């Protein structure tokens, strides 16, 4: 298999809004056979990025390369239909007057009839809808319609599949189930894909690589595990998952102290901001995830339960420390404690994630 990435975006700049680029200097690479996902809040530029990859938006600066071919650069653009890209829209865009098998065959109009019919059957089997081939879209559930849209996009064997908020019209339970099915279908067909969504759980369930966008910039493009445990910026740390920031004192290059105790790990480079060296009272902020704080009845350290969210198999407790600061703790559901109760806790953090304090950032000279 070639090591050429199926998608290579270099220093991409797209559009302008109020004098600022909608997408600003974005670069990413997607390995062949991988599924990538771009997440971010509304207006961050993720859908604009997807439309540019598809060929619907011109490039202001930078380039887009698909399967080794430059399909977009300044002043040059390959037509959307010649990019080898499949599309799955938010509203499915199925043809209501065509049966399911006819919808899937729509992108195969130039193929030999027997080859077309064989490909349609293969796609129906892939998405598990062979028994519904003769139905019309309105006779199918939302999840079934989404699978038809996926099969239609995969039928011409695109180099790259693009999906725009593909599950936003479905209920939460169906979204989770269909997300797992879509990943399985894409992997079974060895199809590379990029989707955009605002739902990070959806991204984690489907993607091999996830990118976090903020104000037109790609903050981090990484494995979901790395985004959660090793966020590259404070924005990513705050956006991905749940967590709180606690003030910490740098003890030495490999150790910091917080209210709950000491944490070992690679010493934070941010402590060099505004001070001479580590070990001289530098202060940073430490990110604590709910799974970093463990409920332990034997621990002498206690905290007050101020809020709790029941999630079936566990609770997410909001706990108030003696200082008045709050942390989150993930606790098995058989530990059902009342609001106002004090419970024992201890640290169990494998990853020490630190960031500069707002005060130290303010001391940085202007760029």
C-alpha positions in Angstrom: 0.0 0.0 0.0 1.3 3.5 -0.9 2.4 5.7 2.0 0.9 8.7 0.2 -1.8 10.2 2.5 -5.2 10.1 1.0 -5.7 13.8 2.1 -2.9 16.3 2.6 -3.9 19.9 3.4 -1.2 22.5 3.6 -1.5 26.0 5.2 -5.0 26.4 4.0 -6.8 29.8 4.1 -10.5 30.0 3.2 -12.9 32.9 2.9 -13.1 36.0 5.0 -15.6 37.2 7.5 -15.3 40.7 9.0 -11.7 40.9 7.6 -10.6 37.6 9.2 -10.2 34.2 7.4 -12.9 31.6 8.1 -10.1 28.9 8.0 -6.7 30.2 8.9 -3.5 28.4 8.0 -4.9 24.9 8.5 -2.7 21.8 7.8 -3.5 18.1 8.3 -2.8 14.7 6.8 -5.1 11.7 6.7 -3.5 8.3 6.2 -5.2 6.0 3.7 -7.9 3.9 5.2 -8.3 6.1 8.3 -11.3 8.0 9.4 -10.8 11.7 10.4 -13.2 14.0 12.2 -13.1 17.7 12.8 -15.0 19.0 15.8 -15.8 22.5 17.0 -18.5 24.8 18.0 -20.8 26.6 15.4 -18.9 29.1 13.3 -15.4 27.6 13.9 -15.0 26.9 10.1 -15.3 23.1 10.1 -18.1 22.9 7.5 -16.3 25.5 5.3 -13.3 23.2 5.4 -15.4 20.2 4.3 -16.9 22.2 1.4 -13.4 23.3 0.3 -12.2 19.7 0.2 -15.3 18.8 -1.9 -14.6 21.6 -4.3 -17.4 24.0 -3.5 -15.2 26.8 -2.1 -12.1 28.4 -3.7 -8.8 28.4 -1.9 -7.4 31.8 -0.8 -4.0 30.3 0.2 -2.4 26.9 0.6 -3.4 23.7 -1.1 -5.5 20.5 -0.9 -4.1 17.3 -2.2 -6.2 14.1 -2.6 -4.5 10.8 -3.3 -1.4 12.6 -4.5 -3.2 15.0 -6.9 -3.4 18.7 -6.0 -7.1 19.5 -6.4 -7.1 23.0 -5.1 -4.5 25.8 -4.8 -4.5 29.5 -5.4 -6.1 30.2 -8.8 -6.5 26.5 -9.7 -9.2 24.0 -8.8 -10.3 20.5 -10.0 -14.1 20.3 -10.5 -15.9 18.6 -7.6 -17.1 15.7 -9.8 -13.5 14.9 -10.8 -12.0 14.8 -7.3 -13.1 11.2 -6.5 -14.9 12.4 -3.4 -18.2 11.0 -2.1 -20.6 13.1 0.0 -23.1 12.3 2.7 -25.3 15.3 3.6 -26.9 16.2 6.8 -30.4 15.7 5.4 -29.4 12.5 3.4 -30.7 14.0 0.1 -32.3 10.8 -1.1 -34.5 10.9 -4.1 -38.0 10.3 -2.8 -39.4 8.9 -6.1 -36.7 6.3 -6.4 -36.5 2.9 -4.6 -33.6 2.2 -2.3 -31.7 0.2 -4.9 -32.3 3.0 -7.5 -30.9 5.6 -5.1 -27.8 3.5 -4.5 -27.3 3.0 -8.3 -27.7 6.7 -9.0 -23.9 7.3 -8.9 -23.2 4.3 -11.2 -25.1 5.5 -14.3 -22.0 5.1 -16.5 -21.4 1.5 -15.5 -22.4 -1.7 -17.3 -25.8 -2.9 -16.2 -24.6 -6.2 -14.7 -21.7 -4.5 -13.0 -24.0 -1.9 -11.6 -26.5 -4.4 -10.3 -23.7 -6.4 -8.6 -22.3 -3.3 -7.0 -25.7 -2.3 -5.7 -26.2 -5.7 -4.1 -22.8 -5.5 -2.5 -23.6 -2.1 -1.0 -27.0 -3.3 0.2 -25.3 -6.2 1.9 -22.6 -3.9 3.4 -25.2 -1.7 5.0 -27.6 -4.5 5.9 -30.5 -3.4 3.8 -30.9 -6.1 1.1 -34.4 -6.9 2.3 -35.5 -3.2 1.8 -34.1 -2.7 -1.7 -37.6 -2.2 -3.2 -38.8 0.3 -0.6 -38.9 4.1 -1.0 -37.1 6.5 1.4 -40.3 7.5 3.2 -40.9 3.9 4.2 -37.6 3.7 6.1 -36.5 4.9 9.5 -34.0 7.8 9.9 -31.2 5.4 10.6 -32.0 3.3 7.6 -32.1 6.4 5.4 -28.7 7.3 6.7 -27.3 3.9 5.7 -28.8 4.3 2.2 -27.1 7.6 1.9 -23.9 6.1 3.0 -24.3 3.2 0.5 -25.0 5.6 -2.3 -21.9 7.6 -1.6 -19.7 4.4 -1.3 -21.1 2.8 -4.5 -18.7 4.6 -6.9 -15.7 3.6 -4.6 -14.6 7.2 -3.9 -11.0 8.0 -2.9 -12.4 10.0 0.1 -15.8 10.2 1.7 -17.0 13.5 3.3 -19.8 13.5 5.9 -21.3 16.7 7.2 -23.0 16.3 10.6 -24.3 12.9 9.4 -26.2 12.0 12.6 -27.6 15.4 13.7 -31.2 14.5 12.7 -31.2 11.3 14.8 -32.0 10.8 18.5 -29.1 10.3 20.9 -29.4 6.5 21.3 -29.7 5.9 17.5 -26.7 8.3 16.9 -24.5 6.3 19.2 -25.5 2.9 17.6 -25.3 4.2 14.0 -21.9 5.8 14.6 -20.5 2.4 15.5 -22.1 0.9 12.5 -20.8 3.6 10.1 -17.2 3.0 11.4 -17.6 -0.7 10.8 -18.9 -0.1 7.3 -16.1 2.3 6.4 -13.5 -0.1 7.7 -15.1 -3.0 5.9 -15.0 -1.1 2.7 -11.4 0.3 3.4 -12.8 3.8 2.7 -11.0 6.9 4.0 -13.4 9.5 5.4 -13.6 12.9 6.9 -16.6 14.0 8.9 -17.5 17.2 10.8 -19.5 17.3 13.9 -20.0 19.3 17.1 -20.4 16.1 19.1 -17.1 15.0 20.5 -18.4 11.6 21.7 -19.5 10.9 18.2 -16.1 11.9 16.9 -14.4 9.6 19.5 -16.6 6.6 18.6 -15.9 6.8 14.8 -12.6 8.5 14.1 -9.0 7.4 14.1 -7.9 11.0 14.1 -9.8 14.0 15.5 -9.1 17.7 14.9 -10.3 20.4 17.2 -11.0 23.7 15.5 -11.3 27.1 17.2 -11.9 30.4 15.4 -10.7 29.0 12.1 -7.5 27.4 13.4 -6.8 23.7 14.0 -5.7 23.5 17.6 -4.8 19.9 17.5 -5.0 16.9 15.1 -4.4 13.7 17.0 -5.7 10.4 18.2 -8.7 10.7 20.5 -6.6 9.3 23.4 -4.0 12.0 23.0 -6.6 14.8 22.7 -8.1 13.7 26.0 -4.9 13.0 28.0 -2.4 15.2 26.3 -4.2 18.3 24.9 -1.9 20.7 23.1 -3.7 23.8 24.2 -5.9 25.0 27.0 -8.7 25.4 24.6 -8.5 21.7 23.6 -8.2 20.7 27.3 -11.4 22.7 28.1 -13.3 21.6 25.0 -12.6 17.9 25.1 -14.2 15.9 27.8 -14.9 17.2 31.3 -12.3 18.7 33.7 -11.3 21.5 36.0 -8.2 23.5 36.4 -6.5 23.8 39.8 -3.6 26.1 40.7 -0.3 24.3 41.2 3.2 25.2 42.4 6.2 23.8 40.5 8.5 21.9 42.9 11.0 20.8 40.4 11.2 20.0 36.7 9.3 16.7 37.3 6.9 17.5 40.1 4.1 19.9 40.9 1.9 20.4 44.1 -1.8 21.0 44.1 -4.3 21.1 46.9 -4.9 17.4 46.7 -1.3 16.4 46.8 1.8 16.1 44.6 1.8 15.0 41.0 4.8 13.5 39.1 5.4 13.9 35.4 7.4 15.9 32.9 7.7 19.3 34.3 5.6 21.9 32.7 7.4 24.2 30.3 4.9 27.0 31.0 6.5 27.5 34.4 9.3 29.3 32.6 7.0 32.2 31.8 7.6 35.2 34.0 10.2 33.5 36.3 13.8 32.5 36.3 13.6 28.7 36.6 11.7 25.8 37.9 11.8 25.3 41.7 11.5 29.0 42.5 7.9 29.3 43.2 6.6 29.1 39.6 2.9 28.6 39.3 0.9 26.8 36.7 -2.6 25.3 36.4 -3.2 21.6 36.3 -6.0 19.9 34.4 -7.9 17.2 36.4 -10.3 14.9 34.7 -13.1 13.1 36.6 -11.2 9.9 36.4 -8.2 11.5 38.1 -10.1 11.9 41.4 -11.0 8.5 43.0 -13.6 8.0 45.7 -11.8 6.2 48.6 -13.6 5.7 52.0 -10.2 5.0 53.6 -8.7 8.3 52.6 -8.2 11.0 55.2 -8.8 13.7 52.6 -12.5 14.5 52.1 -14.7 16.7 50.0 -18.3 17.8 50.0 -20.7 16.5 47.4 -22.4 19.6 45.8 -23.8 18.2 42.6 -24.2 14.7 41.0 -25.2 13.4 37.6 -26.4 9.8 37.4 -25.3 8.0 34.2 -26.4 4.5 34.9 -23.1 2.7 35.5 -21.6 5.7 37.4 -22.1 9.1 38.9 -20.2 12.2 38.0 -19.8 14.1 41.3 -19.0 17.7 41.7 -17.0 18.0 44.9 -16.1 21.1 46.9 -12.6 21.1 48.5 -11.7 22.8 51.7 -10.5 25.8 49.8 -13.9 26.2 48.1 -12.6 25.1 44.7 -14.5 22.3 43.0 -13.3 19.1 41.2 -15.1 16.3 39.4 -15.0 12.6 40.3 -16.2 9.6 38.4 -17.7 7.2 40.9 -19.3 3.8 40.5 -23.1 4.0 40.7 -23.4 1.8 43.8 -21.8 4.7 45.7 -24.9 6.9 46.0 -24.0 9.8 48.3 -26.3 12.6 49.2 -25.8 16.3 48.4 -23.9 17.9 51.3 -22.3 14.6 52.4 -18.5 14.5 52.7 -16.7 11.6 51.1 -13.1 10.4 51.0 -11.1 11.1 47.9 -7.5 10.6 46.6 -5.6 11.5 43.5 -5.0 8.8 40.8 -3.7 10.8 37.8 -1.5 9.1 35.3 -1.1 12.2 33.0 0.0 15.6 34.4 -1.3 18.3 32.0 -0.4 21.8 32.9 -0.9 25.2 31.4 0.3 28.8 32.2 -1.8 30.7 34.6 -3.7 33.7 33.2 -1.3 36.0 35.1 1.8 34.5 33.5 0.2 34.8 30.1 -0.5 38.4 30.7 3.3 39.0 31.3 4.3 37.7 27.9 5.5 40.4 25.5 3.2 41.2 22.6 3.9 39.4 19.4 
